[in-house]
Amino acid sequence: PVILDGTLAAAWRPEGAASVSAGAGVSFVVNEAVTLRTDAVQSLTFGTLTVPSTTLGLGGAYKIDEQNSLQARTTLNVTGGRTTTGLSVTYLYRP
């Protein structure tokens, strides 16, 4: 099965700058243990001289058993002329 989702968020920071972001994602359930995901998020901060930010993500999850799972995600963020990458690996235990 394919899972489509979307996000819409607003944030207010202590220094007074507000930001909004919108995103969309697609997940593909390969089998009972493996899920693959890709997503994109567009962010805009108001009240400061910043350019919009775009983040593209690609990741996957592996369900070890009913209590344990492992997730990995890589991101590419583009803000103006600056590009950064990220990698996160998460182990999740549910008692």
C-alpha positions as CSV (number, residue, x, y, z in Angstrom):
1,P,0.0,0.0,0.0
2,V,0.9,3.6,-0.6
3,I,0.3,6.3,2.1
4,L,0.0,9.9,1.2
5,D,0.2,12.6,3.8
6,G,0.6,16.4,4.2
7,T,1.7,18.8,6.8
8,L,0.9,22.5,7.5
9,A,2.6,24.2,10.4
10,A,3.1,27.7,11.9
11,A,5.6,28.7,14.5
12,W,6.3,31.8,16.6
13,R,9.8,32.2,18.0
14,P,10.8,34.3,21.1
15,E,12.6,36.8,18.9
16,G,9.3,37.5,17.2
17,A,9.9,35.9,13.8
18,A,6.9,33.8,12.6
19,S,7.3,31.0,10.1
20,V,5.0,28.7,8.1
21,S,5.8,25.5,6.4
22,A,3.9,23.1,4.1
23,G,4.9,19.7,3.0
24,A,3.8,16.4,1.4
25,G,5.1,12.9,1.7
26,V,4.6,9.5,0.2
27,S,5.3,6.2,2.0
28,F,5.4,2.8,0.5
29,V,4.8,-0.3,2.7
30,V,7.1,-2.9,1.2
31,N,6.1,-5.7,3.6
32,E,5.3,-6.2,7.3
33,A,8.8,-5.1,8.3
34,V,10.0,-2.5,5.7
35,T,8.6,1.0,4.9
36,L,10.2,3.5,2.5
37,R,9.4,7.2,2.5
38,T,10.1,10.4,0.6
39,D,8.9,13.9,1.4
40,A,9.3,17.6,0.6
41,V,8.8,20.6,2.9
42,Q,8.7,24.3,1.9
43,S,9.3,26.8,4.7
44,L,9.1,30.6,4.9
45,T,10.0,32.9,7.8
46,F,8.4,36.4,8.1
47,G,9.8,39.5,9.7
48,T,13.4,38.8,8.7
49,L,15.4,39.0,5.5
50,T,15.5,35.3,4.8
51,V,14.8,33.3,1.7
52,P,12.4,30.4,1.6
53,S,13.8,27.0,2.5
54,T,13.1,23.7,0.7
55,T,13.9,20.3,2.3
56,L,13.8,17.0,0.5
57,G,13.8,13.8,2.5
58,L,14.3,10.1,1.8
59,G,14.2,7.4,4.4
60,G,13.1,4.0,5.5
61,A,12.1,2.0,8.5
62,Y,12.7,-1.6,9.5
63,K,10.4,-3.2,12.1
64,I,12.6,-5.7,14.0
65,D,9.8,-7.1,16.1
66,E,6.6,-5.7,17.9
67,Q,8.7,-3.6,20.3
68,N,11.8,-2.6,18.3
69,S,12.3,-0.7,15.1
70,L,15.1,1.1,13.3
71,Q,14.6,4.2,11.2
72,A,17.1,6.0,8.9
73,R,16.5,9.3,7.0
74,T,18.7,11.5,4.8
75,T,17.8,15.1,3.9
76,L,18.8,17.8,1.4
77,N,18.1,21.3,2.4
78,V,18.3,24.3,0.0
79,T,18.1,27.8,1.3
80,G,19.0,30.5,-1.2
81,G,22.5,29.5,-2.5
82,R,23.3,27.3,0.5
83,T,22.8,23.6,0.4
84,T,23.1,21.3,3.5
85,T,22.6,17.6,3.9
86,G,21.7,15.5,7.0
87,L,21.5,12.0,8.1
88,S,19.6,10.6,11.1
89,V,19.4,7.0,12.4
90,T,16.8,6.3,15.2
91,Y,16.3,3.1,17.2
92,L,12.8,3.0,18.8
93,Y,11.9,0.7,21.6
94,R,8.3,0.4,22.8
95,P,7.9,-1.3,26.2
